[in-house]
C-alpha cells in the first residue's frame, strides 16, 4: 500500500515524492511489511541472517542470499541472480523477520529457490533497467497484435523485462490450453530477446493490474490480501444475499473475496436457527419458510395455501412450534405468535439544540398581495340615462394623463 505522499502509476513508480520507490516510509510498494524487529539487538553468539527479500514489478518478491556480506538496507537497489543473466530489484525486507516470511511462504533456508545477490546496482545497471522498463508498453502492444494475427485465444495482460534487458516474461490468461510455440518464435524474432510465457489466474491478474472495487477502496488482492481462497455461491446463500452475478462478482470476473470475511460469523449465528426445510403445522394449514434476518433473530413464514401475508416469528417461537409438532400437537395459527412481537422505536439520534429548526433565523418570505390582481385593469362604463332628453347616451371615458407634466403638448 502506498504512503500518503506517493501515488504510483501503472508501472508502480511513485509520482508524488519522486523517490522511485525509495522514500523514507518504505511503503511505496504493494504488500509492504513493517520490520518491527529492526531496533532490537540479537542474542549473544547469534549471527544475523544473510537472506534478504527483494521486490520486483507489481509486488513480486523473492528471497536472495547475501554471500558477500554487503551492507544492504531497505530501499537499496541490488543486482541479483537471474535465469539467465541478472535482474534488478529493490530490497523490501531485511533482518530476522525474514525467517517468519520464509516460513509463511514455505521456503526452506537451503532451498535452490534462494539465489544470491551479486552487488549493489551501479548507475549503469539502473540505466539499463529503466530503459528496459520503458519498452514494456510497446512490447505488450505489439505482442497483442501478434496474438490477433495468429488467432490464439489468450489474453496478454502484462509484460515484465528482466533487469539486464535480455529476457521478458509475458503474463497471460486463457480459458483453454493453447499452443504458443509459434507465438514464442515470433516474439523472440521480433524483439530479439529471450521469451518466457507464464499463465496466471483471473484473480492473480486483477492483483497485478490493481484497481478500485465497488466499495470505493483499492482491491484487497493488490494491497494486503495474500491468500486468495476459493469463493463459491454457498457463502452468499449463508449470508442471505441475492445471487446476482453482477453484484457478487469483482473485477476479475470471479466472486468477491470479501464474501468470506464475515462468513464465519454468519455460520456461528446460524447454528441456533432451525432448518429452513422444516414445515410448521398449524390448524389453519402448513407454513413454509420465506426469509430470515440473522442478527435480529427473526424469521418469516407463510401458509402454503395463502401466500398473501408473511408472518414474522422469532427463533424461539419457531423452535417452540417445531417442538410441539414433534409431539403431534399443531398450534392454532401463526397470528397468535405474531401478535407477541412488539417493535420498539429505536432513537437513532437526538437534537442537542433543543428541537429547534435550522431555519429559525431565516427571514420569512413576504407574500405578494397583488399576485392575483391583473396588471391592466380596465373599468367598463355602463350606459346611463340623461335627465333632459330621456334617451340613453354613452359617456365617453376621459383618457388618462400619460404625461407627468400637464403643460406638455401631447
C-alpha positions in Angstrom: 0.0 0.0 0.0 1.4 3.4 -0.9 2.2 6.1 1.6 0.4 9.4 1.8 2.9 11.4 -0.2 3.1 8.9 -3.1 0.7 8.0 -5.9 2.0 5.2 -8.1 1.3 4.9 -11.8 0.6 1.7 -13.7 4.4 0.9 -13.5 4.3 1.2 -9.7 6.6 4.2 -9.9 5.6 6.9 -7.4 4.6 10.2 -8.9 4.3 12.2 -5.7 7.6 12.2 -3.9 9.7 11.4 -7.0 11.8 8.9 -5.0 11.3 6.0 -7.4 10.0 3.7 -4.6 12.8 4.6 -2.1 11.0 7.0 0.2 11.7 7.1 4.0 8.5 5.3 4.9 9.3 2.3 2.8 5.7 1.9 1.8 5.6 2.7 -1.9 5.4 -1.0 -2.8 2.4 -3.3 -2.5 2.1 -5.7 0.4 4.9 -4.0 2.4 5.9 -5.5 5.7 6.8 -3.4 8.7 10.1 -4.5 10.3 9.2 -4.4 14.0 12.4 -6.2 14.9 14.7 -3.6 13.3 15.6 -1.8 16.6 16.3 -5.0 18.6 19.7 -6.5 19.1 20.4 -10.1 18.5 21.2 -12.5 21.4 24.8 -13.1 22.2 26.5 -15.5 19.9 23.8 -15.5 17.2 24.8 -14.4 13.7 22.5 -12.2 11.6 20.6 -13.9 8.8 22.2 -13.3 5.5 19.0 -13.6 3.4 17.0 -10.5 2.3 13.7 -10.0 0.5 13.8 -8.3 -2.9 10.8 -6.7 -4.6 10.3 -6.6 -8.4 7.5 -5.3 -10.6 3.9 -5.4 -9.4 4.8 -6.7 -5.9 6.6 -9.8 -7.0 9.0 -10.8 -4.2 11.8 -13.4 -3.8 14.4 -14.2 -1.3 18.2 -13.9 -2.1 21.3 -14.8 -0.1 23.9 -12.2 0.7 27.0 -14.3 0.5 29.4 -11.3 0.3 28.0 -9.7 3.5 27.2 -6.4 1.7 25.8 -3.6 3.8 22.2 -3.7 2.5 19.3 -1.7 3.9 15.7 -1.5 3.0 15.2 0.5 -0.2 18.6 -0.3 -1.8 18.6 -1.3 -5.4 20.6 -4.5 -5.9 21.6 -6.8 -8.8 20.6 -10.4 -8.2 21.0 -13.7 -9.9 18.6 -14.2 -12.8 17.8 -17.0 -15.2 19.9 -16.3 -17.2 21.8 -13.1 -16.6 21.0 -10.8 -13.7 17.9 -8.9 -12.5 17.4 -5.6 -10.8 15.2 -5.2 -7.7 14.6 -3.2 -4.6 15.3 -4.6 -1.1 11.9 -4.7 0.8 12.8 -6.5 4.0 16.0 -7.5 6.0 16.8 -8.9 9.4 15.2 -11.6 11.5 11.7 -11.0 10.2 12.8 -12.9 7.0 12.6 -16.2 9.0 8.9 -15.6 9.6 8.2 -14.7 5.9 10.1 -17.7 4.6 8.2 -20.0 7.0 4.9 -18.4 5.9 5.7 -18.9 2.2 7.1 -22.4 2.7 10.6 -21.7 1.5 13.5 -23.6 3.2 16.8 -21.8 4.1 18.8 -24.3 2.0 16.4 -24.3 -1.0 17.6 -23.8 -4.5 15.0 -21.0 -4.9 17.1 -18.8 -2.7 19.6 -17.3 -5.2 22.4 -14.9 -4.5 23.0 -11.2 -4.6 25.7 -10.1 -7.0 26.2 -6.5 -5.9 24.6 -3.2 -5.3 23.3 -1.8 -8.5 25.5 0.7 -10.2 24.3 3.7 -12.3 24.9 1.7 -15.5 22.7 -1.1 -14.2 20.0 1.3 -13.2 20.0 3.0 -16.6 19.7 -0.4 -18.4 16.9 -1.4 -16.1 15.0 1.8 -16.7 15.4 1.6 -20.5 14.1 -2.0 -20.4 11.1 -0.9 -18.3 10.2 1.8 -20.8 9.9 -0.8 -23.6 7.2 -2.8 -21.8 4.2 -0.8 -23.1 5.4 -1.1 -26.7 6.2 -4.8 -26.3 2.8 -5.5 -24.8 1.0 -3.6 -27.7 3.0 -5.4 -30.4 2.5 -8.8 -28.6 -1.2 -8.4 -28.8 -1.0 -7.6 -32.5 0.9 -10.9 -33.0 -1.7 -12.7 -30.9 -4.5 -11.4 -33.1 -2.6 -12.2 -36.3 -2.0 -15.8 -35.1 -5.6 -16.2 -33.9 -4.6 -17.6 -30.5 -7.4 -17.4 -27.9 -5.4 -15.9 -24.9 -5.2 -12.5 -23.2 -1.8 -10.9 -22.8 -2.2 -9.0 -19.5 1.3 -7.8 -18.7 5.0 -7.8 -19.8 7.9 -7.7 -17.4 11.5 -7.2 -18.6 14.5 -8.6 -16.7 16.9 -6.0 -15.3 19.6 -6.7 -17.9 17.0 -6.4 -20.8 17.8 -9.8 -22.2 14.7 -11.6 -21.1 11.0 -10.7 -20.9 8.2 -12.6 -19.1 4.8 -12.4 -20.8 1.9 -12.9 -18.4 -1.3 -14.2 -20.0 -4.7 -15.7 -19.1 -6.5 -18.3 -21.2 -9.6 -20.4 -20.6 -8.3 -23.5 -22.5 -5.0 -25.0 -23.2 -3.2 -23.2 -26.0 -0.2 -24.0 -28.2 2.0 -20.9 -28.2 5.2 -22.4 -29.8 4.8 -20.3 -32.9 4.0 -17.3 -30.7 7.3 -17.7 -28.8 9.2 -17.8 -32.1 7.5 -14.7 -33.4 8.1 -12.8 -30.2 11.7 -13.8 -29.9 12.4 -12.8 -33.5 10.5 -9.5 -33.2 12.1 -8.2 -30.0 15.4 -10.2 -30.1 15.0 -11.3 -26.5 14.6 -14.5 -24.5 10.8 -15.1 -24.1 9.1 -16.8 -21.1 5.4 -17.4 -21.0 3.7 -17.5 -17.6 0.0 -18.2 -17.2 -1.8 -16.6 -14.3 -5.3 -16.9 -13.0 -8.0 -14.2 -13.2 -7.5 -13.3 -9.5 -3.8 -13.0 -9.9 -4.3 -10.9 -13.0 -6.5 -8.5 -11.0 -4.0 -8.4 -8.2 -1.2 -7.5 -10.7 -3.1 -4.8 -12.5 -4.9 -3.3 -9.4 -8.0 -1.1 -9.4 -10.8 0.2 -7.2 -13.6 -2.1 -6.1 -17.3 -1.4 -5.7 -16.7 -0.4 -2.1 -14.6 2.6 -3.2 -11.3 1.3 -1.9 -8.3 -0.4 -3.6 -8.6 -4.1 -4.4 -7.8 -6.3 -1.4 -5.8 -8.7 -3.6 -3.5 -5.8 -4.8 -2.9 -4.2 -1.4 -2.9 -6.6 1.6 -4.6 -9.9 0.7 -2.0 -12.7 0.0 -4.1 -15.8 0.5 -6.6 -16.0 -2.4 -9.0 -18.6 -1.1 -11.8 -20.2 -3.2 -15.1 -18.4 -3.0 -18.4 -20.1 -4.0 -22.1 -19.2 -4.0 -22.6 -21.1 -0.7 -21.1 -18.1 1.1 -23.7 -15.8 -0.5 -26.5 -18.2 0.4 -25.5 -18.3 4.1 -25.4 -14.5 4.2 -28.9 -14.3 2.6 -27.6 -12.4 -0.4 -29.3 -12.3 -3.7 -27.5 -14.5 -6.3 -26.9 -11.7 -8.7 -23.6 -12.2 -10.6 -23.3 -8.5 -11.4 -23.2 -7.6 -7.7 -21.3 -10.6 -6.4 -18.5 -10.6 -9.0 -15.4 -8.5 -8.7 -13.2 -7.0 -11.4 -11.6 -10.4 -12.0 -15.0 -11.8 -13.0 -15.0 -14.3 -10.1 -16.9 -14.0 -6.8 -15.6 -11.3 -4.5 -13.1 -12.3 -1.9 -14.9 -10.2 0.7 -17.7 -12.8 0.8 -15.5 -14.9 3.0 -14.7 -12.2 5.5 -17.9 -12.4 7.6 -18.8 -16.0 6.7 -17.6 -17.5 9.9 -19.8 -15.0 12.0 -22.8 -16.0 10.0 -22.1 -19.7 10.4 -21.7 -19.4 14.1 -25.0 -17.5 14.4 -26.9 -19.9 12.1 -26.2 -22.9 14.4 -29.0 -21.7 16.7 -31.6 -21.3 13.9 -34.0 -24.0 12.8 -33.5 -25.6 9.4 -35.2 -23.9 6.5 -36.8 -27.0 5.1 -38.9 -27.7 8.2 -42.7 -27.1 7.7 -44.7 -25.6 10.6 -48.0 -27.4 11.1 -51.0 -25.3 12.3 -54.7 -25.8 12.4 -55.1 -23.3 9.6 -52.6 -25.2 7.4 -48.9 -25.8 6.9 -46.5 -22.9 6.9 -43.2 -22.7 5.0 -40.0 -20.7 5.4 -39.6 -17.5 3.3 -36.6 -15.5 4.6 -34.8 -14.5 7.8 -32.8 -11.7 9.4 -29.9 -13.4 11.1 -28.7 -10.8 13.5 -32.2 -9.7 14.5 -33.1 -13.4 15.0 -36.3 -13.1 13.1 -37.9 -15.5 10.6 -40.8 -15.0 8.1 -43.2 -17.8 7.3 -46.3 -18.0 5.2 -49.1 -20.6 4.6 -48.9 -22.8 1.6 -52.5 -22.2 0.6 -52.5 -18.5 1.2 -49.2 -16.8 0.5 -50.5 -13.2 0.5 -49.3 -12.5 4.0 -46.0 -13.2 5.7 -45.8 -13.9 9.5 -42.9 -12.6 11.5 -41.6 -15.0 14.2 -38.7 -15.1 16.5 -36.3 -18.0 16.6 -37.7 -19.1 20.0 -41.2 -19.1 18.7 -40.2 -21.2 15.7 -38.4 -23.7 17.9 -41.5 -23.9 20.2 -43.8 -24.6 17.2 -41.4 -27.3 15.9 -41.2 -29.0 19.4 -45.0 -29.1 19.6 -45.2 -30.5 16.0 -42.8 -33.3 17.0 -45.3 -34.4 19.7 -48.2 -34.2 17.1 -49.6 -31.0 18.6 -50.3 -28.4 15.9 -50.6 -24.8 17.1 -53.7 -22.8 16.4 -52.3 -20.3 14.0 -49.3 -18.1 13.3 -51.2 -15.0 14.1 -51.1 -15.7 17.8 -47.3 -15.7 17.8 -47.0 -12.7 15.5 -49.0 -10.5 18.0 -46.4 -11.1 20.6 -43.8 -9.2 18.6 -43.8 -5.5 19.6 -41.4 -3.4 17.7 -39.6 -0.8 19.8 -38.9 2.6 18.3 -35.1 3.0 18.3 -33.9 6.5 18.7 -31.0 6.9 16.3 -30.1 10.5 17.1 -31.0 13.3 19.5 -31.4 17.0 18.8 -28.9 18.6 21.2 -30.0 22.2 20.3 -33.4 21.8 21.9 -35.5 20.7 19.0 -35.0 24.0 17.2 -35.3 24.3 13.5 -32.2 25.1 11.5 -34.1 27.7 9.5 -35.3 29.6 12.6 -33.1 32.7 11.8 -34.0 32.9 8.2 -36.1 35.9 7.0 -39.6 34.7 6.0 -40.7 35.4 2.5 -43.3 38.2 2.1 -46.5 37.3 0.5 -47.4 39.2 -2.7 -50.8 40.7 -2.1 -51.2 41.8 -5.7 -50.2 38.4 -7.1 -53.7 37.5 -8.4 -54.7 41.1 -9.4 -54.5 41.7 -13.2 -51.9 44.2 -14.3 -54.0 46.1 -16.9 -57.3 46.7 -15.1 -59.8 48.5 -17.3 -63.1 49.7 -16.0 -66.1 49.4 -18.2 -68.6 52.3 -18.3 -72.3 51.3 -18.0 -74.8 53.3 -20.1 -76.7 55.9 -18.2 -79.9 57.9 -18.9 -79.8 61.7 -19.1 -82.3 63.8 -17.3 -83.0 66.3 -20.2 -83.7 64.2 -23.3 -84.8 60.8 -21.8 -82.7 58.9 -24.3 -79.7 56.9 -23.1 -76.3 58.3 -24.1 -72.9 56.8 -23.6 -70.5 59.0 -21.7 -67.0 58.9 -23.2 -64.2 58.0 -20.8 -61.6 60.6 -20.4 -58.2 59.3 -21.5 -55.6 59.1 -18.7 -52.9 61.7 -18.3 -49.8 59.9 -19.6 -47.5 62.8 -19.1 -46.1 63.9 -15.8 -46.0 67.5 -17.0 -49.5 68.9 -17.6 -48.2 71.8 -19.7 -46.5 69.5 -22.2 -48.3 69.1 -25.6 -49.3 65.6 -26.4 
